[in-house]
Amino acid sequence: MSLAKPLRKVASKLMAELGGAVTIRTVSAGAYNTTTGAITETTSDAAVQGVLDQVNAREVNELVQAGDKKLIVAAADLALAPTTVDKVLISSVVHQIIRVTTIEQDNTAITYELILRA
């Protein structure tokens, strides 16, 4: 018997009770404009609840900086797994996703831990 489904529900309930409102902005590459040489981006927003925290000193390395933040969101609340191309809006401030860590059970995502930089 798999624990993944009940764990996903528990994670979603915990985020709803303990988390704050954030917006995950999924960014997709669009068409290439031959005149400007730019690729258009298409975005879609998903409003979710997440637990926000500061990165602790032990997590700082070549990729993670001292001023970065850590956001945990329930995988059940998102249609797609976030990537480093996506963005997160918290209180009207746009954050870049630096790293995504997936917490799994039986190859099913339970939560995503996002390292963010404003």
Secondary structure, DSSP 8 states (H G I E B T S, - for coil): --SHHHHHHHHHHHHHHH-EEEEEEEEEEEEEETTTTEEEEEEEEEEEEEEEEE--GGG-SSSS-TT-EEEEEEGGG-SS---TT-EEEETTEEEEEEEEEEEEETTEEEEEEEEEE-
